[in-house]
Amino acid sequence: MKRKILAALLTSAMVLSLAGCGGGSAETPAAPAADGGAEAEAPAAEEAPAADAEAPAADASAGGDETLTVWCWDPAFNMNAMYEAEKVYQKDHPNFKLNVVETPWDDIQTKLTTAATSGDLSTLPDIFLMQDNAFQKNVLAFPDVCMDLTNSGVDFSQFAAGKAAYSVIDGKNYGVPFDNGAVVACYRTDLLEQAGLTIDDFTDITFDQYLENGKKVLEATGKPLISMQAGECDLIMMMLQSAGSSLFNEDGTANIVNNETLKIVMETYKGLKDAGVLTEVNSWDEYVGDFVSGNVAGTINGCWIMASIQTAEDQKGNWAITNMPSLVGASGATNYSNNGGSSWAVTTKCANPELACDFLASTFAGSNELYDNILPSGALATWAPAGDSSAYGEPNEFFGGDAVSAKIVDFATKVPTNITGAYYYEARNAVATAITNYINGSDLATELQTAEQTVNFNMGQ
Amino acid sequence: MYVFLCIVSFISVFPLYWMVSAATNKSADVISGRLIPGGYFMENLNNLLASQNIGRAFGNSFKYAAILTIASLLVSSLAGYGFEIFHDKGKDLLMSIILLAMMVPFVATMIPLFQMCSKAGWLNTTIGFILPTISTPFLIMMFRQSARSFPHDIMEAARIDGLSEIRIFFQMFIPTMRSTYAAAMTITFMNAWNSYLWPKVIMTDSASQTMPMVVANLTEGYVTDYGMLMLAVLICTLPTAVVFFCLQNAFAEGITGAVK
């Protein structure tokens, strides 16, 4: 008996301690908790978030409160762009407000997965920023999360085609393109000079000419032209897209073994590596460190890399940008490609979809002013009309007084479209393994075969 | 022997030194491998304060970690004590089930937990943060083990003197087991302070962000300011370091199960 009383006491102590510690914050959630109970009783689970979503909408119209919640991740870059967009939109909509929550991309992915898998979309924001390479995967895996924006009033034809294609799934537009990932080739002109070369010798060239020039630079300065992160395949993917080729076919099947362009890409990469023109490093930090501290004479990457280059203030005026080399022997080879970038998505949970669409259509898809304002932060438009603005024609002293912004917008419009597919990252990893083994002396055909098998295995085929 | 120890301690201490020195350098210097402290500490601090609400995140982390530590120690030690002191046929079976729960990885239970917390309206709240980890099998086991060394004579004497069972726990057991509590406190506080996955799932609001989430924010974006990042990491490391240094003697005793 005594034991039972004690057991009861101990249990109640535990319960009390629980209630006690929750006391401070329990008051506010009390009301939603009641809602939660009601929701649980509702017969269709899907209706619950919808009902949730309607409530704030009613509030919004009643109180004239037009607030949208946005998730994005870089205070200096995309968050800044959202704040500027808010200012632009507020001119016509004085009640409009944004609640921008700083959320790293990996966290957005985790939250998206958790919300979509648990069927409770109520935790999602109205608008969020999505990495272009993850767009297809997320829309296909979680079809209920992103809203179809095809007829939302956004004119997608004004965006660079290669860029907009990242967020098109089954012919429908799910994202409003944001930052530019057009590939630029950056070079240290002072080092090129030592080898008797200029930036013109690197413009509109092929990888064969790049290799020859690289050998000259290596001989004169002892420095490679470029470094790349081992085990990653950024350059491989850029080279592949420059010829309009992808790791997937239109129907979603893997396109690795029979991809002639990929073979040329791999052979070209190995050629650069073997000649010492390209050197591999172990981490991203080392990669950035290499060009900031002048261990290499340049780099090829998405134009966002210029922000990192410009941290080396002592090298002001010694840098220049141009287009990337083109592949030799590949059909459809160009000097233009893309790496990285992101697009805005509107969630189906959004309480006021008309407002969200109108906001995006009149800012990121319709305001020269916005793009001019965010240009100093390095946010380059993929919205073609922005490139005509005078702000884009201004010279950049760091890059030898060149009008780099206008140049990059022009590059972006020439980037060939590619197919990311739902398994982009899996395919990318498989190809990264293949190139590492191939460089170390393994047979190319075998490696590509293995890569394709790995991708098929990941796709469950 | 000493040479070996010197090498090993250098390997353990060097990253800490590097963190401190990097916090006083500008990003470009950190990348180019500068190892000596520089003069950019204040600039990094100003940048950090301008870009992130460090004060709020620090306060949040401290609040969550402190409440979780106190609640968790109370609940787990009561459970561990109960398991060892009182006798019941089912208790060993129950203990095995609890230990079995240790094997289930958190990610496996994360989505159901999220659904429960979301339905209960506990997103962005302290209770949502602490509830899933308030009682951990590890702590219960640790307290059960240490309760084994709790002298039964004291308990008998207290019972004869008419002390109630609950008062025996609070007045006799807790003071005797101080070192175990200190060890458990260090472990729980560190885990709570460093926890990342769960807060990132349930804290959707910027007002409830914790320190590790702020540090993660700093690594995103096209340009990472390494000096600023290292300063944030330094600030994030300080509380756990302080807790550990204050309790390190007790921690060592507690882990080995000493009775004071």
Interface residues (C-beta under 8 A of the other chain):
Chain A: R3 L6 A7 L9 L10 A13 M14 S17 L18 C21 G22 G24 S25 A26 T28 P29 A30 A31 P32 A33 D35 G36 E39 A40 W73 D74 P75 A76 F77 V101 E102 T103 P104 W105 D106 D107 T110 K111 T114 T117 S118 G119 D120 S122 T123 P125 D285 V288 G289 V292 S293 W304 I305 A307 S308 T311 A312 E313 G378
Chain B: S27 A28 I31 S32 G33 S51 Q52 I67 I70 A71 L74 V75 L78 A79 G82 F86 D88 M110 I111 P112 F114 Q115 S118 K119 A120 G121 W122 L123 T125 T126 I127 I130 L131 I134 E165 I166 L197 K200 V201 T204 D205 S206 Q209 M213 A216 N217 T219 E220 G221 Y222 V223 Y226
